[in-house]
Amino acid sequence: MKTDVRTSTSNGAAAHTSVVIDCKLDQVYYGSFLAVRDSHVEIERGKITGFIGPSGCGKSTVLRSLNRMNDLIHG
């Protein structure tokens, strides 16, 4: 299974914010399934960030796409 991820991220932020990762996910595919679309997550310095949602909503897919673990999924 091949995963197609289209994302825009930037590490670091403007001096007036404490955002260290700004992640804009346009489309994240898990195989041929569109798992996540039009999502925006800001990770702030010193904050604990969690992904909460129902089973199958794309939490793990988003996290795997950020560290490229989806590239390792065979299908």
N, C-alpha and C positions, 0 to 999 in steps of 0.2 A: 504494500500500500504506500503510495507516495502522498506526502502532505504538501499542499501549496499554501504558503503564508504570504500575505501582502501586508506589510506593517511599516510604520514610521515611528522611530524612537529617537530620543535625544537624551544623552546623559549630561547632567549638569543643567543648570537653570539660571535665569536672570538673578541678579543680586538681590532683588526685592522679594523673591520667593524661596521656599525651602524645598521645592520639587527637585528631586535628583533623577527621576526617570519619568518621562512623559511618553506614554505608549498609546498610539492611535492605531487601532486594528480595523482596517477596512474590510478584509475578508480573510477568514482562516478556514481552510478546508481540511477535513479529516477524511482522506481518500477522496471520494467524489462528493462527500456530504459537506454542505456549507454549515460549519459548526458555530461560527461567530461572525457577526457583521456589525459594522458601524459602532464600535466600542471605543471608549476613551478612558484610560486609567492614569492617574497621576500618583506616583509614589513619593512621599515626602520624607526628608531626612529625619531620622530619629523616631519615626512613627512605625507602628506595627500595622501591616496591611494584610487583610485576609480576603479570600474570595468565597462568598457564601451564595448558595443557590441550590435549586433542586437537581436531582440526578439527571445527567444528560444535557445540562444547559451550556456546557463549554468551559467550565472552570479549569479542568486539567488540560484541555486543549490549549487554552491561552497560556498557561504556565509552561507547557512543553514547547510552545512556539517561541517563547522568550528565550529559552535556553537551548533551542534547536533539537530537543529530544524527539520531536516528531519526525525528524530526518531518519531516525533509527527504526521506525515502525515498518515492519515487513508485511506484505499483503498477498 
